[in-house]
Amino acid sequence: MDYSKESQDRMKKIQALKDAWVIVYANNYHGKQDISDVRMQESLIKDSETLMESWAEKTFQTAGRIMLSRGMGKLVFAKIIDHSGEIQVCFMKGAVEFNTWKELVENILVEGEEKSAFKIAEKFCQLWDYIWVKWDLFLTKHGELTIFVREFQILSKAVRPLPEKFHGVQDIETIYRQRYLDMIMNEESFERFKLRSTFVKTLRDFYDSRSFVEVETPVLGNAASWAAAAPFKTHHNDFNEEFFLRISPETALKKATVGRFERVVEFTRNFRNEGSDPSHIQEFSAIEHYAAWWNYEDNMKFTEDMFDFVFQHIPELKKEVMVKDKSWAERQVNFATPWPRIDYIAGVLEMSGIDVSQFWPEDEEQLRWAIKTAWYSWEGIDKQVTATMIDYLYKKVLRPGITGPAFVYNYPKTMQPLARGNDTNPEIVEQWQLVINGWEVIKAYSELVDPKIQIANFEAQGDALAKWDEEATSSDDDFVLAMEYGMPPQSGWGMGIERILALLTWQDNLRDMVLFPLMKTNTNEEKVNKKTQLAVALLNKESNLEKWQELNTIAHLSASFSARIWKSLFEHESATTSDGQNIPMNIQHAIMIKEAPSNQDLQTLYTIAKNGWLEVVPFTREMLETSDDSIVQKNTEAKKMLEVEYLGILIFGDKKHVEKLTKDYSLYS
């Protein structure tokens, strides 16, 4: 591992303390008071002059990480934080003792030199170290509550300082890879994950109040039959068989209802081998429950009651929030109940002119023709079966226009192999989804408990798998076997935790609700990465720029891009002539230039690329009109994001992702 000069200096100090028989990595610490509790002890504040003269009485003790330290002659002021807050501490020369863990000393021999406890606090207690202190409270002349330290001990020394580039919390990849740094420096991030914990606990309380039993089911299974999604596969060495990471605990929970559990819930981790973007992650948390004797309408009322309970018990969450849709346009969403109901079939028919209830599994060619005739299409449509095409059509024509929260119900029968058909209208299944400004947050349905129909549905899905539909579900004989012993009528319900919390807390990326999101392996093999990277600059044709302005935009984008990426662009720094002169090398990445039809297109591309870990460089109207950065900043601050006019943007990163994002835009001409 590489260590900076500062880290090497820290390691020398750590070793010097160890050589002096100081314990710098303690095995425990008892008696800590939370800093938030300390700050409430205003009645015990003492006069500062009295403390300076008679020293502190060690009334209280706490511990935390050093976030700030500055010397002022005979005084050293520092700030420490713990999980509950921060507070200032003060060390005074001649009035403090150092606890080595073995003994309490006023002086100690370090590196052959006698050093006072005050000098240890000043020179050996560094930023990011953990310490504990015994103290009394006083107010500085500026009125700041401060700990007057009488005794302290080092609990854990930090080898590394916070990375310089991390200041201001701008480096998205560092935030995701090293979330602990994010939570140290960003109070909002720390509070967000505390809120997540509170949210899950509150839901557990709600389920307990409704007589649900929480259970756990296997993560590994013999079949991937639990939802319409591609599974992760793994090999079981002992059994010498292929197994699947669960897409959903659905069949296992339903089998539990066969075994007398009438209301079961699982707080689960699910795995879906799908693409990554701000709204999808392959490993995610979810809640799934099944209630005997209920149908899907009972779960609608249950859901409204659940959210009423959550807002009542978590005051940090507000019923009215601004939610961005999948085009990043904001709408105000009000969670006040009751919520509206929207008919799936009628809605798709109204928006597209296609009655999806008339298409059965064997009608896939007719449906594909109807969709294309209506001028709709998407990647993969030629390999999809009827159910998948209907789902994609709904997501294209109906879902984007729903503000919600709204229950979308009356799904075509071909859509859900595990759902129960409607007794009155056999062409639909009893299923609904909760939609919030284009986002699907919850899915629920009346469960199919007829084993004969279930077998037929599994066989139909097997045909879809044979046609390379990766999202088709596979058969599960063990599940059918359990059903044949008699399964009670019931309704099932599932909700992704990251998605609903991202909406409630205004996050653009589901990874902002994951403590340590899955990331690609971070390697230093830049040559490997270079072969798969691509830069694409897009000009805004709506701006009607003159040729010189278009060239100016491309030049600025290229220069700004190169400055931000710097050395990682170069295969070699320079080429050397026969007489020893170096000629700087050009970059290995060509910049492809394309055209975008409107500013809105560039706004959307900018946001998606930025949230998708790609490097994005913008060039705005303000940047063209002046080279004075202060004027650009001032004029930009006067606008909202949607009012900013992008003359062009440059996107750089993984070739596959950049190509997919920009494939529909034509080359510059």
N, C-alpha and C positions, 0 to 999 in steps of 0.2 A: 504494500500500500504506500501511496505517496503522502508525505507530510510536509506542510509548509514550514517556513522558518519559525513562525509563531508556535506551531504545534511542537516543533523540536525543542523550543525554549520551554514550553510547558512540561514536556517530558523530562527535561533536565531538572526542573523544579520539583516535580513529583519524586524523582529519584533522590534528590537532595533531602527531601522530607523523610522518605523511607530510610535513608542512611542515618537520619537523626532519630530513628525509631518512632516516627510519627505514623499513626494509622491514617492513611489518606483515603481508604475505601472501607468505611465502617460496615459491620455486619448487621447493625440495627440502630434504631433510635426510638426511645420511648418518651412519652410525655409531651409530644408536640401539640400545640394549640393551633388551629387554623388561623391564618392571617385575618380572615374576615371576622373571626371572633375577637381577635386582638384589637381590631379597629373599633369595636363596640365598647371597649373599656375606658371610655372618656372620663368616667368618675375617678379613675385611678391615675390620671395624669399628674406628674410631679413637676415642680419648679425646676427649670433647666439649670439655674445657678446652683441650687442645692445639690443636684445630681453631680455637677462638675466638681463640687467641693467634697462631697461625702461618698461619691460613687453610687452605683445602682445597688439595690438590695436583692437582685435576682428574683423579682416577684413572679415573672412569667418566663416561658420558653417556647420557641417556635423554630421552624426550619424552612429553608427554601433555596431557590436557585438565584445566584447573583446576576442581576440584569444591568446594573449600572454601578460604577465605582469611580470616585474622584477624591483626591487628597487636597486638604486645605490646611497645610502646616501641621498643627498638632491634632487635627481631626481628619478622619476619613469617613465620608458619607457614601453609602451604597443603597441600592434598592434590591430587595429579594421578592420572589413570587412563589406561590404555591398554587394548588388547584382552586383556591378560593379568592385570591387577589394578590395585591402587592403592598409593600410598606417600606419606608425608608429606615435604615439603621445607621447608627453613628458609633464609631470607634474613637476613643480619646487616648492620646499618648499618656502612659503612666497610670491609666485607670482601667486597664483591661487585662484579662488573663487568657491564656491559650490552653485548651484542653487537648493533649496529645492522644487521648483515649486511655492512656495508662496513668497520666498524672496531670495536675493543673500547674502551669508554670507562668512566670512573668517574663522569663528569658529562656532561650534554648540555643544550643550550639548547632548551627547549620552551615555546612560547607566550610568548617573551620572557623567560623565567625559567630560571636555571640549576638543573637538577634532577639529583640524584644517581642512580646506578644503583639504589640502595635505594629511592628515592622512585618510580622507574619501576615497580619490582616491587610496591610498596605501592599505588600509585594508578592505574597504567595497565595492570597485569596483572589482569584481572577474571575473575569466574566464567565458565566455558565457553570461555575463550581457550585456545589451544594454545601451549605454550612448550617449549623444550628447555633442559636444564641440564647443566652439568659440575660434579662434586661428589666428595665423600667421604662415607662413612657413619658415623653415630654413633647412640647410643641416648640418648633423652631421659631425664630423671629418672624418668619414668613407664614407662620400658622400651620406648618405641615406636621402631622402626627409622625413621631419618630421614636425608634427604639434606641435607648442608650445602652450599649452593650457592655456588660460586665465580664462575661465569659463566652467563649465561642469554641467550636470544634469544626474541623473539616470533615464532611461526610462522604464526599465524592468529588474528585478532581476531573475536570473536563480536559481532554487532550486536544480536541479540535475547537476552534472558534466557529461562530456562525459564518457560513460562506458569504463572502462580500457581495456576490451577485444576488444573494437571497434577500437582502435588505429591501423593504418596500413590497415584499411578497409578489414579485412580478414573474418569477420563473416558474411556469406551470409544471414543467416536468420535475423540478426539484420539490415542489409542493407535494406532488403525488408520490414520488419516490421516497421522500423524507418528510412525511406528514408531521412527525414529531417536531421538526423545525418550524413548520407552519403554525402548529398549535402553541409553540413558545412565543412566537412573534406576533401572531394574529389572534387577538382576543375573540373576534367574531367566529373564527374557525373553531377555536376551543369550545366556545359556547354552543356552536352548532352541533358538535358531537355529544355534548352533555344533553342537549335537547333531544337528540336521537335516542339516547338511553332512556330519557324520561318518557318519550313517546311510546317506546316498546313496553315499558313497565305499565303505562296507563292502559294500553290495549290488553295486557295480561289481566289487569284488574277488571276491565270491562268483561272479558270472557269469563272470568271467575264469577262475576256477578250474574252471568247468564247460564251458569251451571255447565259450562264446557269443561272437559277433561283434557289437559295438555299431554300429548304423547310424542314419542320420537319414533321415526321409521327409518329404514336403511337408506344410505346414500348410494350404495352400489346395488344394481339390479340386473337380472338376466335379460330384460327387454326394455326398449325405449318407447313405451306405449302411453306415456302420461300426458303428452301435450303435442301440439303441432310445432315442432322445432327440431333442428338437427342436434343429436346427442354428442357428448364426449365419450370416447371409448377407451377402455383400459384392459390390460391382460392380467388375469388372476393366475399367478404362477403355480400355486398349490393345486387349484382346480384344473389348471390348463384350459381355461375358457375365457372368452371375451365377455366383459361386463360393461355396463353403461353407468355413468354418473347420472343421477336422477335429473330429469327435466322438471318434474313435479312429484310430490308425494301422494298424488291423487289416488292411485289404485290401492296403495298400502293403507291409507286412511279409510277408504271405503270398505276394505276388508275388515278393518277394526269394527265397523258398524255391524258386520255379520257376527262378530264376537261379542255382542251385547252393549258396546259403547254407543249411546244414542247421540251424544254431542262430543265430537273430538276436534281438537285444534292442534296445529303444529306451527311453531316459529322455525322456519326451515331455511336451508341454503340450497338453492337450485343452480343448475349448470346448463347453459344452452350454447351450443357451438355456432354462434352467429357472428356477424360482423360487429366491429367496434365503432361507436360514434357517441356523441354526447348523451343520447337517449337509450343506449343499449350497452350492457356489460354482460360478459359471459357467466360470471359468478355473482349471484345477487341474493339478497334476503327477501323472504316473503312470508306471509301468513296465509295458511289455508285451513279451512274448517268444513266439516260436514255435520248436518243436523238432521236426524231422523224425524220423519213426520212433517217436515217443511217442504214447500215448493219454492220456486225462484222468486215469487212475489213476497213470501215471508222474509227472504234475504234482503229485499229492497228496504223494507221497514227496519230490519236489523242494522243495515248499513247507515241509514239516517240516524238511528239512535246511537250508533257507535261514534259518529262524528260529533254529534251533540255532546256526548260524554267527553270526548277528547278536548273540545274547545272549552268545556266547562272546567276541566281539571288541569289544563295547561294554558295559563293566561298569556304566555309568550306567543302563542299561536293566535292569529287574528282570522276572523271569518271572512273578511274581505281582503283579497290579495291580488296583486298583478301577476298574471301568468303569461309567459311567452309561448306561442304555439310553435309548430315545427318549422315555420318560416321566420321565427323570432319576432313576430308582431305581438305586442302586449295587449291583453284584455283584462278588465277587472272581473274577477270571479267572486261570487258571493256564495258561501257555503251554508247559508241559512236554509233550513229544511221547511217544507218538503221540496224535493227536486223533481223537475219535469221528466216525462217519459217520451222517447222518440222511437217510432216504428222503423226498424232496420230496412225491411223490404220496401215499404212505402217511401222512405227517404231516398234510397238508392234509385228507385224508379223515377222520383220527381227530379233528381239531379242529373241522371244520365239517360233516362228513357229506356232503361233495361230492367225488366222484371226478373230478378235473379231467382225467384221462387219457382220459375218454370224450367230451371236447368238442373238435371240430375247428374250423378257421377258419369254416366255414359255419354253425356251431352257436352263434353269438354270442347270438341271442335266447333260446335254451334255457338257456344258461349265465347270462345276465343274470337270467332268471326264477328259476333255481335259487338264485342268490346272494341275491336279494331275498326269496325264500321262506324262506331260512334266517336272515332278519333282518339281513343285512349290506348296506351301501351306502356310497357315498362320492361326492364331487364328480366329475363327468365320466363316471360309469359308463354313462350312456345313449349316449355317443358312442364308447365304447371297443370295440375288437374283442376276439376271444376271448383272444389271447395277453396283451394288456394287463390284461384283467379277471382272468385267472388269477394274474398277477404281483401285482396289488393284493390279491387274496384271500389269497395266501400271506403278504404283508407284514402283513395284518391279523390272521390267526389262528395262524400257525405261527412266524414269525420272532421275535416279541416274547418267546417263551418259551425261546429258545435262549441259554444262557450261553456255551458254547464255550470256546476255539475249536473249531468243528465244521465238517466238510465236509457241506454239504447237496447231495445228488445225486439222479439219476433225475428229470429235468425232463420235462414233457410235450412232445411233438414240436412242438406249435404255438408253444412259448415262444421258440425261438432259430433264426432263419432261416439262420444261418451255421454251426450245429453239426451234427455227424454223428449220424444215427440209430443206435440200438443194433441190432446184427445179430440178437440173440436176441429182443428185444422191440421191434418197430417203433413202438410207441406212445410211446417215450421217446427222448430224445437224451442223448448222453454229455457231460454238463455238471455242474459243481459250483460252489458259492460257499462261501467261508469266511465264517462268521458268528460275530461276537463280541458277545454280549449284545445282540442285536437289530440290530447294524450289519453290513452287507455290506462286506467288506474286499477280497476277491479273487474274481475269476471266472475259470474255466478250462473248457475243453471239448476234446473230440476234434473236429478240424476236418472240415467237409464239403469233399471234394475232387472230387465228382462234378458236372461242369458242368450236366448236364441237370436234376438235382434243384435245383441252385442257381438256375437260371433260373426254375423253377417257384416256388420260394420267394420270389424277387424279385417275381414277378407277383402273388403273394398279398399281399405287403406293399404293392404299388401299389394294390390294392383298398382296403387299410386307409387309405392316405393320401387316397384319393378320398372316404373317409367322415369326413375331418377328424380322424383320430387323429394328433396332432402327434408322437407318439413312435414311429410306425411308420417303418421304414427304407425308403429308396428304392433303385431299381435302379442297378447299376454295370456297364455293358457292358465297360469296359476290364478290370475284375476277372475277369469271365466269360471274356473272350478269353484272358487269361493262364492261367486254369484249364484251358482247352481244349488248351493245349500240354503239359499234364501237370503236376500238382501232387503232391508226395510226401505220403503219409500223415503227419499231424502233430497236435500238440496246442498250443493257444494259452493264454495266461495273462496277466491284467492286474491291477494293484494301484494304488489311489490312495495317493500318498505322504502327503498331508495327513491323510487319514482314519486310516491305521494309526498315524502318529506322534501324532495327537491322542489316540488311545486309550492308547498306551504312555506318554504323558506327562501323562495326566489332564486334558486340555483339554476344555472344553465346546463350543468353537466352532472350526470348521476354519480360520477366519481367524487364530486364534492360532498356526497353523503356516505362515502366509503372511507373508513379510517385508513386502510392501506390497500388501495386499488391494485389489481394485477397489472403489471407492466412488462414490456419486453425486457429481456436481459440487457443490462447496461454494459456494453463492452467498449474498449478503446480501439477496436479494429476499424478505424475510419475508412480504410480502403474498401472493406466489405460493404459498408453503408453507402459509400459514394456510388457504387455500381447500381444501386437500386433507388437513387434519389432523382428528383426532377424539379425544375423551377418553371413556373408558368406565370407570365404577366398578362393581365387582362385590362384592356382599355374600355372606358365607358363611352359607347357610341352615342348615347343620349346627350352627352355634353357637347357634341358637334365641335370638337376641337380642330384648329388648323393643324396642318402637318407639323409645323415647328413645335406646336404645343404637345402633339402626340409624341414626337421624338424627345422633347424635354421631359415628359412624364416617364417614358421608358428609361431614359438616362438616370433620372433621380431614383426610380425604383431599383435599377440595377446597382447603383452606387450604394444606396441605403442597405440593400440586401447583402451585398458583399461585406460592408462594414459590420453588419450584425453577425454574420456567419463566420467571417474572418478565416482563420487558418484551416478549418475543417474542409474548406472548399478545394484545397490544393493537394494534388498528388505529390508534387515536389515543389520546394520553395523556389528553386531557380535552376537554370541550366548553365553549365560552366564551359567557357570557350577553351581552346587549346592553350591559350596564353594566360589562363587562370582568371578571366573576368566573368563575373556572374551576371546572367540576364534573368530578371524575374519571370517566372512562369505564369501562364494564363490559367484560369480555372478550368476544371475538367467538365463542368456542368454548363451545357448550353441553356439559354433562357428562351423558352418557347413563347411566342407572343400571340395572344388570341383577342377576340372582341366579345364584350358583354353588351346586350341590348339596352340595359337600363341601370340606373343607380341602385334601384332596389335589388337587382341581381347581385351587384357587387356588395351591397350591405349584407345580404344573406350569405354569400360566399365567404366574406370576411369573418362573420360570426361562426359559421360552421367550421371553417379551417382553424380558427383560433382555438375553439373548444375541442378540436380534434388533434391537438398537439402538433400541428403543422406551423412552420414559420410563416408569418404573414406580414407584408410590408405595404402600407397604404400611401397613396399620394392624393391629397385633397385639393379642392379649389383654392383654399387659403395658402397652401404651399406653393402654388403656381403664381399667385398674385404678389407674393413678397418673399424675400429670403431672410427676413428678420424673424427669428424664432419666437421672440416675445410677442410680436404682433400676431403671428400664427396662433400662438397659445391663447391670446386674448380673444381673438375672433372665434376660435373653436369653442372656448368656454361659454360663449354666448348662445350656442346652439345645443339642441338635443341631438342624440345619436342619429335619429332617423332624418334629421335635417342636414347632416353633413353630406356634401357632394364628393363622392370618390371619382377622381378622374381616371384612376387605375389602381389595381392592387397586384402584388406579386405573391404567389404561394409557392412554398418550397418544402419538400420533405419526401417521405416514402413515395416512390414512383406510382405504385398501385393506387394509393389513396388520392394522390394529386390527379392522376389520370381519371379516376372515377368521378372526382368532384368537378372536373373541368371538361369532360368528354363531350358535353352537349353544346359547347361554344366553338364557333368557327375560327379558323386561323385569320390573323390580321392580314388585310389586303390594302 
